[in-house]
Amino acid sequence: MSSESMSKNLWNRYVSALKHNDFRRYWYGASIAACGVWGLIVARGALAYEISDQSSTAVGLTTFAALIPFVIVPPFSGIIADRFDRKKLVAIGHGSNIIFAFILAIIYFFSTTEIWHLVALSLFSGIARGFQLPAQIALVPNLVPKEDLLNAIALNALSLQGSRFFGSILVTGVMLTEWGIGAAFVVAVVLYTIAMLLTLSLKTESRGIVDSRASAWEIISAGIVYAYKNPGVGLMLVLIGLHCSFTMSFESVFPSHVTTNFDVGLSGFSSIISFFGAGAVVGVISIAAIRSDVTKGRVLMLTGLGSSSGVVLMALSPSLMYGLAAAFLMGLTQAPFMSLTMTYLQSVVPDDIRGRVGGLFTLSALSLMAISNLILGSLSDVYGSQIVLMIPGIIFLGIITLVILFVPIMNRIFFQGFPKLPA
């Protein structure tokens, strides 16, 4: 085989899911919308920090408001994702965020922005995303054949994680214009609009199965019962929650960290998010072509161990240059870890209940991030950002080590690999 053919085959392995038209349209839309999400996170955080006399607590409260709906919404949004057309649910989520970003822009340009404005609109945006994400999670496997599912999940993760880089870079650029932070809200409106139109153009119908004869409690608890009866799924969801709490909940801390420890302006906050995104892009691309189930398990273990190291290095970084390197390492390990956990869940959970288990994934990943962001932001104001970064990183390193050593089911996943997809 010629080197050109080998290169082409390798490239096709990395992007095999994109040859399917509906997934390609979905992926473009999800990538564009995710840039809007992270652009809003950076813009809202920067604005909250600016109008609150540089309070990390204010940033944490805004982030908390965006994430707290994931404590309550996912069990119900998972049912909805199994009951209605998932494509339309995703589009409705984008449409809702168009409205909320537009309101933020109006307030910024024509009124005086107050913290409660940011908190309220972050809350509404979080509710919309809470209903949207389980539908997205459940939709992806219906857009590609089984042989391309793992690649589709990796590419979907690439759009979600890599948007940290592209969305933050875009927002940094517009925030430096004469229109300031408000321009970022306008950009988010445009991005969400494009994403909504692309999503509505999908032809694939995707629904789960909700037994009309079951009681309300049986319908709501079906995902929990499934996770309980399948310990690998249940334990993976717990591990995801711990990972998000201790290694991925620092948006409220970073503005204070870069201004206090690196002696740079808020552009440093955006740069940190951008470099995290760049690391995420590299990390997810690195796993996109993995075919070996054993390799998936071992990479999951290694990225779990590595997730903490970037956080600790961020705490110890003496300057922005070292901080950017630490952010890159955080993205390089954390994004593949989350992608591989999603791959595991999508490999074993049947389609008829995938929305409800996807709701549990959303609950596990984001609800604890909401609480952690609020707590860590407040602690950062009292104890400083360095110790608030270092201690959680060390804690998760201990957790993942104990899981490897003393939890047999997870040990089998790490060393023997992921279960094979059903034929």
PyMOL commands that set and color helices and strands:
alter all, ss='L'
color gray80, all
select helices_A, chain A and resi 3-14+16-19+21-51+56-67+69-72+74-83+86-110+115-142+146-175+182-200+216-229+231-247+254-261+267-288+293-316+320-348+351-383+385-406+408-416
alter helices_A, ss='H'
color red, helices_A
deselect
rebuild
show_as cartoon
